[in-house]
Amino acid sequence: MEIMGRRMKISSMKKRWLILILSCFLFLLSQFYRASIAVISPDLVKEINIDTRQLSWISAAFFYAFAIMQIPISMYLDGLGPRLSMTALSLVAVIGAFVFATGHSVPVLVAGRVLMGIGMACNLMGTLKIITLWFTPKYFATLSALVFSAGTAGNLIAATPLVLMAQNIGWRNSFWIIGAVNLFLVFLFYCIAQDRPKAAFSQSVPEPASTKFGEIMHALYSLFRQKDYWIISLGTFCRYGIFAAVQSLWAAPFLINSIEVDPVSAGNLLVLMNIGLVIGSPASGWLSDRVFKSRKGIIISGLIMMGGILLTLTKMSPGTDMIALGVLFFAFGLSSATGGIMYAHVKELMPSESAGTAMTGINFFTMIGGAFFLQILGQMMQYLHPENSLGKVAFIDAFLFCALCLGITTVFYLFTVETFKKSDRKRPR
């Protein structure tokens, strides 16, 4: 019996990594869909004859649908489990990819993006929930950071590789292929994944949370009563919102128009920023879990570093050394990566059976932050500098505003509770 138990434990330990890898691939697709509009936008403008306002709606549709879906996900993920939730919603994303590939009008393209946003809405939270159920809490920050790092690869695929695919087979065929890959991964995930390990592997895995509406409301009430939840939500709203606005829209015109960097060099700097994010995610998790043993300190350091870099960029001028710019953009991605620790921070505020509710709650603010800063910075620059909304002064005002938001967020974050020492570490590795 002891030998059988040992074999079962080994088998379960191998299976948890396979489930996690498949989950990471699904999250990678989420990041791909999110960022995919940027490089195919010239094709959309030319083929469908749309203006920038319509293009912004097509892009933002994913973010808004994704954010709104966090509300039902926060209510039912803990009860239904990640396997069923991720499978069902991911199938919606497959449909969205196919609808988008066939779209010849703005409403159809928006509908496709909405379906993609709905379908990808659970893949991050579901993956983090899987980590909660299959791995010891001691390594949650490290593993969640690895998940964020894997997801960032989706941003990289949505850049040069998607451009090459679109040039060779067209953007429509590219989305047909990505949708087919998505469908295959969903099938594998459904066949292999399970919500929790067997009792022989871990005795401390929480039972599924209730799906009764009254009990769900009580769990949400318990979460909303905690001031730290709102402070962490503000932190992720500003941190990701500012990073997403810079990464996906405003960095390139700033570099080209204000610093007079050529487009290829600007693209290389954006790649460096994403590399910083890829490296920073596991590094910040490791620093949080193993070195400093702190959630709060790592997050605050990242917020301060992001704000400092934005202030430094306002001092840049044409002729700035490319190495210096490379260091700044790499560091911006590196510092933003510490925001992934916020999910560990908020998770440890709640009982294990309500971890999905806690993490999904702040993920709503994460995605709304992205949509908010993408739009508010553009409107602010247009309002303050209608004669030259893409000029250097406009970007200085925009970056100063972002640095101010990060500074205010940092002050609030000082009043959160450090949760690292409170987290349960009794579960086996």
Steps between C-alpha positions, in 0.01 A plus 500: 500500500784737582666431162169561317454824689851608408439421130171689507677801650770494232239465228303791641812714524574440131141564401485835676783631282329379183177670603689818582682499163174460307346779708795726419450438127136605531608815684761563229217502245315751715795738482531439126138587430528807722797646311432371150322807361807725505697334220203422274340843540639630166336204325169566676506870415581431136272202440190606694547878468469589869620806688703515821191536720353176363838332527524598868158345565604176333811491720326603823211252456720216625597690818145600591355152442788343693452739793122458524536121497708519818177562693333160432840327507568637848165359610526150354865405437554368852184291479507370143876449492759609241466196270137558405522880512810525281379240251156650445621859468800412283261347247332840480840652413542246219166613357613862541820437303302345216243783502781756491666319209179528296420862593452754223339774710570675829206339689613148403862573594389647833281195561797273435715697742225493764478121471878475530492718812225289656676177407840599636364657818554196720836372382717703736275462803441133426875438474565680828222296660668182372824610666307560822353147491802303376804675648613612842417865583868561575575511128185671377672829417779324309264279299253780429790714380602220263143498368517876434835450330355230273208725419735776393623267228154546351577871460820413317318257268244772428782719368753385241371139460146622433631758253685226311192275502277781377744586223524141380146364542292807590365611837173309454672166440728577793201522733351181356824321589524655847137406565571140398803487733282643775240229444764225516641635827152520653439136407830393661430704811153352546631144460798538735414762760323441828412756761680356799744221589384180664494478877809279500700785350382777727265497798477877525342590165181699566165368386322683218332819616122521497323607182197622695439865427457599865828341607680652200373843602624440855850416369501814286381706796788367708742598225353846442519582872878485496673830427803314367287356219419850376858621537636200308230552237610863462858376470426258218268751329778759473797265459362291215295781349806722462720217376240387245452855373873551453567153359214462256450855377696802622865388523558479125364848407687648797828353382444587133352849541667629816835321512528470120579128513447308175210248494723192501693623804172587671381146439822362647450708813148359538641150468748584779209616716322168448819308573525694825147388582580138416811499719347711774198278563683189629776714654253704706321184609828345610601816686161509671490130595862419574717807553310787662197289600270794444209588275458865592866603471550353151181660368579844640852486357355426155250787519771747601731377223227535235423856608868593505553368148204698364638816662838428344343458155354850523860629508605311187565692179600427139845346482467304825732202503323182392667299775353733761154468343542123484581485871200717585251299294638167623475628858144620439394148405703355788338727758149449365543125542485538879128566460450125465576472872177691567308182421691315771445793735124506459471119496653481846235736637231238441443136602633245247151402384435863400835563329340514157256767615779716641729477197220544247381805690822689441530367145187700418683818598809387310316483169291811559825681575635402159193631320488816714859615454501412129212740445555768768858577394397549138209723597714701742773557240243606241324733745813668639690519172249498212755661270759223553356212700793273411768757579762483772314728743187286471696188587670675792158586645375145444804340668486746789135410554590129502787557744264694728249213495774253590623728779152524655460123467833442674396715797178302541685170467714587801189442712437142385574200720798277423344155442805282429545377858127435529476267203456128572811295425393165639407347167758273337718602210 
